[in-house]
Structures are given as C-alpha cells and as structure tokens.
Amino acid sequence: MADLTHVDPSGAARMVDVSEKDVSARLARASGRLLTTPEVVSALRENSLAKGDALATARIAGIMAAKRTPDLVPLCHPIAISGVKVDLTVTDEGVDIAARVKTADRTGVEMEALTAVSVAGLTLVDMVKALDPAAQITDVRVEEKLGGKTGEWRREAPQVRGSERLGGATGEGRREAPRETGGDAWQR
C-alpha cells in the first residue's frame, strides 16, 4: 500500500502533502453523457421542459460543483480554480457533457472536471426525470490533463472500423457505438 499516495504506511487514508510541489498552470478536460428518450431530446431542443431551461441549469450546476469539489471528495485539495467551462450538446440519444477546468496551483484539476460533468449530468436527470425516469449518466471520464510533474496526458481515441465513428463531447456528429479494436470498451 505504500505506493498509493492517499494511504500512509499503516494503511490509513491521508491527504497528500503538496506544499513542496511547484505551482504550475494546469488544465483538465472530462466528458460524460446523458442517455434519454427521443421525447426528452425533443423537449431539450425545444426548451419546453416543465422545470425550465435544463441545459442552462445543468451548465451552472456543473460550474458550481467544480468549485465545491473538495467539499464532496474527502481527500481532494481546495485549490484556486481559474476557470470552468461546461458544454452541453443535445444529440439524438441525449446530451454530451464536457467540462474544462483550469488553475495555477500545486495539484491538478481532474477531480474538479469530473465533478463538473457528474453534477451537470445529475442536474439533467433531475430536470428530465418526469418524462424519463430511466435517464442515465454514462461514460464519465477524464479526457485530458495538462501541467504538473507528469505533464500532458490525453485519452486515446478508440479504434473504429469502416464508416463507424465516435463524435466528440462537443457534439460533432452522432455518437455511434463502434466496434473496438483496442483501448477501453465503449459501453452503452
């Protein structure tokens, strides 16, 4: 267990001491999806949900959540967030959710980006549950991190065959479930 940074030699959880780390510019991007019914997709596109503007509400919820991450994730450091952007794109299957978080600090913002995506997704579920109680949040994951000691990391795009393609979290095209030839499995 000594190799785990959030566990001390006796196995107890601890917050990592980052005081000796250099302050550096850091960025993280995360994404996720809300899968729902065609009826909800139409209501989102027409902004006709009874609860109001679901996309605007989810965007603000995601931004607020990123700022509150240390209150939700016990060993996450409170850091000065420089910027948060949450993008929501309605697709034929639901909503693609993307978050980008920036800071200049001693630790990264991956958890803040994941929290923004997760809470934006939860907010969308709350906004659409009257029409689709089975709406689901899926595929929440870090897409990219920049800065710090480990430098750059980007998720590799899944390999696809033929004309199948996977649209990005920015909504380029319709997401299709590709046949994987490598990388992590695409779950529906």
N, C-alpha and C positions, 0 to 999 in steps of 0.2 A: 504493500500500500504506500510505501514511501515515494513512489513515482507519481502519485496523484497529488496535484498542487493544493487541493482543498481539503486534504487529510493530513493530520500530523502523524508523527511516528507511532503514536499509540492507537491510531485509527479514528480519532475524534475529528469532527468537522472543524474547519477553521477558515477565516478569511485570509487570503494570500496577502502578504505584505508587499505592496508595490512602491514603497517610498524610495527605493534605490533605483527604480526604473527611470529612464529619461522621458520627459514629456515629448510627445510627437503627435503629428497630425494623424488621425485615424478615421477610417470610414468602414461601414459595414452595410451590406445590402441583404435583405431577406425577402422571401416571397411565400405565398400560400394561395389557396383557392377556396372559394365557397362554391359548393355544388348544390344546385337547387333545381326547381321545376321550370318549364317554359312559361308558366303563368307568372312566376315571380320575376323571371328575366324580363318579361313584357312590362310588368309593373315598375321594375327598376328603370328600364329605358324610358318609360313614360312619366317617371317620378309621380306615380299615383298610389303609393302605399299609404294606408290609413295613418300610420305613425309619422309620416313626413318624409323628408329627403334622407333616405337611408345612406346614400353614398357620402353626403356631406357630414352626416353624423358619425359614420364609421371613420372617415378621414380624421376628424377632430379627436375621436376616441383613441385612434392609433397614435397620434402625436402626443396626446396627454399621457398615454400608457408608457411610451418610450421614456418620458421624463420621470415616471414613477417606478421604473424597473427595480431599483434597489429595495423598494417597499414590498415588492412582490416576490423577488428571488433572493432568498436569505443571504447568500454569500457574494452577491453582486455589489461591486463598489459604487458608491454615489460619485458621479463624475459630472463635470460641466459639459453638457451637450451643446454643441454649436449650432446644429441644425437637424431638423427631422422633416422628411418629405414622405408622404404616404400617397400612393397612386392606386386607384381602383378602376378597373376596366371591366365593363359588363361584356360577357361573352355569351355564346349560345347555350352554354352549360351552367353559367353562374357568374361569378366575379373573380377576376385575377387580382390579387392583392400584392403590392410591392412596397417596401419601406427602405429608405436610405437614411442613415444616421451618421453624423459627423461630430468629431470632438478634437481637441488638442489636449491630451491627458496622458496618464501613465498606464492606462489599460484600455482595451478595445471596447467597441460598442456593439458586438454581435448580439448580446442578450437584449439590448435595447431595440435593435432592429427586429429580432424575433418577437419580442413583446408587442411592438407596434403592430406587426402583422397579425398576431394572435388576437389581440383585443379588437382590432378593426374587424376581424372575422367574427368574433363573438358578438360584436355590436350588430353586424349584418344579420346574424342568426336571430338576435332579439327583434330586429326590425321586420323580419320576414316570417317569423315562426307562426303567425296566424294563418298565413297562406301555405306554408310548407314546414310543418313540424319536423320533417326529416332532413331539413337542410343540414349540410355537413361542411366542416372546415377540414381541409386536407392539404397535404404536401407542404407544410410549413417547414422552411429550411433556410439556412444561410446560403447565399449565392456568391458572396464576395466579401473579403476583408482586406483592407489596405492599412499599412503602417505598423509601427511597433517592431519589436525584435524579430518576429517571424516574417515581416514584410508582406508580400502580396499572396493571396490565395483566392482562386476562383473555382467554382464548381464546374467540372467538365460537363459539357452538354452530352446528353445520351446519344448514342449512335443509332441512327434510324436507316431503314432501307427504303428504296423506291421513292414514291411521291409522298410518303407519310412525313409529317413534320410536327414539331412541337413549338407552338407560339410562345414567346417570352411573356414574362409577367407584365409587360407593358401592353399586351393585348394584340400583338402582331399576328393576325390570322386567328383561326380557330384552333384550339388545342385538340389534338388527336392523340390517342393512346398509341405510341409507337411500339413496334416490336423491338425489344432491346437486343443489342449485340454486345453490350458491355456496360459497365458503370452500375449505378444503383437502379433498382427496378422501379418502373413507373406504376404506381398504384392508383386505381380508380376508386 
